[in-house]
Amino acid sequence: MRTSARVIVTKDNKLLIMKRSKFGDKFYALVGGGVDPGETPEQALYREVAEEACITITNHRLVIVEDAGPMYGLQYIYLADYVSGEPALAADSEEAHSNAGGQNLYEPMWIPIKDLAEADVRPKELKQLLIRGLAGDFPDEPIELTIPA
């Protein structure tokens, strides 16, 4: 089963998000990606944030464990503090290479947290947890989320 690490990070009442256009299907997703062999989810988190957003984070805390089914696997979602940088794809990232093809596009950006309810953030079950968590506090223990197939 595939394992991924994703991040929830905010700055100035904005959420870091990946705007996607996947063969014309437009939506938003959290920044992050697959855990490589020999890598921990925490190591993958920092690597993926550097590759996909060119920002620096610190103080990560696991807040959601999402079972996204056989296609997307287990997603470890961390809340982290913003340190520095502005969203951009690293030039040598898989996402930057994908953008060059023009069909499967990635654009890291900040969106106002107040706009989250209207944004097409996927999966929708995760979106609801994000809205609640960002409005208050995420619980001390990670939330377990199962996405129906």
SVG drawing of the C-alpha trace seen along z (x, -y; Angstrom):
<svg xmlns="http://www.w3.org/2000/svg" viewBox="-19 -38 35 40">
<polyline fill="none" stroke="black" stroke-width="0.4" points="0.0,0.0 1.2,-3.4 2.1,-5.8 2.2,-9.6 2.9,-12.6 1.0,-15.9 1.1,-19.2 -1.3,-21.7 0.5,-25.0 -0.8,-28.5 0.5,-32.0 -1.4,-35.3 -4.8,-33.5 -4.0,-31.6 -3.6,-27.9 -0.8,-26.4 -2.5,-24.4 -1.7,-22.8 -3.9,-24.0 -4.3,-21.1 -5.5,-20.8 -5.4,-17.1 -6.2,-16.7 -8.8,-19.5 -10.2,-18.5 -9.5,-21.5 -9.3,-21.1 -7.1,-21.7 -5.1,-19.3 -2.7,-19.5 1.0,-19.8 2.8,-16.5 3.5,-13.2 4.8,-9.7 7.2,-8.3 10.3,-6.8 11.8,-3.5 13.9,-3.9 12.3,-7.2 10.0,-8.0 6.8,-9.9 8.3,-12.8 11.4,-12.8 9.1,-12.7 7.1,-15.6 10.0,-17.9 11.3,-16.7 7.9,-17.1 7.3,-20.5 10.7,-21.6 10.1,-20.1 6.4,-21.1 6.3,-24.5 9.9,-25.7 9.0,-26.8 10.5,-25.9 8.4,-24.4 9.0,-23.3 7.2,-21.8 5.3,-19.2 2.6,-17.2 0.5,-14.3 -3.2,-15.4 -4.9,-13.1 -4.3,-9.6 -6.3,-9.1 -7.0,-5.8 -7.6,-6.8 -8.1,-3.3 -6.0,-1.2 -5.4,-3.9 -4.0,-6.6 -3.1,-4.5 -2.3,-5.8 -1.9,-9.6 -0.1,-11.0 -1.3,-14.6 0.8,-16.9 0.2,-20.3 3.3,-22.4 4.5,-26.0 5.5,-28.2 9.1,-29.5 10.0,-31.1 9.7,-31.0 7.0,-31.6 5.1,-28.8 6.9,-27.7 7.8,-24.3 11.4,-23.3 12.8,-23.4 13.9,-19.7 10.7,-18.4 8.4,-15.8 5.6,-18.4 7.7,-21.0 8.5,-18.3 4.8,-17.4 3.8,-21.1 6.1,-21.2 3.9,-18.5 0.9,-20.8 -1.8,-18.2 -1.2,-17.5 -0.5,-20.9 0.6,-21.8 0.6,-25.3 1.4,-25.7 -0.3,-28.8 -1.8,-30.4 -5.6,-30.6 -7.5,-32.5 -8.8,-30.2 -12.2,-32.0 -12.4,-30.8 -11.8,-27.1 -15.5,-26.2 -16.1,-27.3 -12.9,-25.7 -13.0,-22.3 -10.6,-20.7 -10.3,-17.0 -11.2,-14.7 -14.3,-16.5 -14.2,-14.5 -10.7,-15.9 -11.9,-19.4 -14.5,-19.3 -11.8,-18.3 -9.6,-21.1 -12.3,-23.7 -13.1,-22.5 -9.4,-22.1 -8.4,-25.5 -11.3,-27.2 -10.3,-25.9 -7.7,-23.4 -6.8,-20.0 -7.2,-17.3 -4.1,-16.1 -4.6,-12.6 -4.6,-12.1 -8.0,-11.8 -8.5,-8.6 -10.3,-9.3 -11.4,-6.6 -12.4,-7.7 -15.1,-5.5 -14.0,-3.8"/>
</svg>
